[in-house]
């Protein structure tokens, strides 16, 4: 199910989300991870382009951060907007993977 831009264009109303620079290399890498995971889980063939908006929520001690990303990826040769949420676990956390794709949706602008 697609999410409209009006639903997500501004940061989430929850005060725990903080805007971060989408141009940081680490944020772009998290975006690439989200697209790769979506491709793996659903047998898609998206090609990552860029993250253009990003927010971070710091979780409880030793759990890491959630990142809410607005990104673009090529789908069948067309640039499409997506929203991804990725959990980046803190170092030393006992989770199975350092990063986990929580959600991935198409944005309808």
C-alpha positions, 0 to 999 in steps of 0.5 A: 500500500502506498503512502501519500506525500501529504501523510509523511512530507513533514517529520513525524509529529512524535517529538522523539524524531530528530531531522538529520542531514540526508547527505551524510555518507552513513545515511546514504549507506543506510538507504542502500541497505534498505533497498538491498533488503527490500530487493532480497525479501520481496525479489524486487529489482530496485536500484538505489539512487539517493536519500533526500530526507532523514530523521533519527530516533534514539532508542533506549540504552544499548538498542541503537537508533531508528532511521526514517528515510525518504529515498529514491530508487529506480524501478523498471527505469523510473525514479520512484520515491520510497519511505524506509524505516531501518533499525541500526543496532548499537554496538554490542547489542545481541540482535541477529543483525546490525541493521534491520529493515522495519518497513519500506513503502512507496510514496505517492507524490 
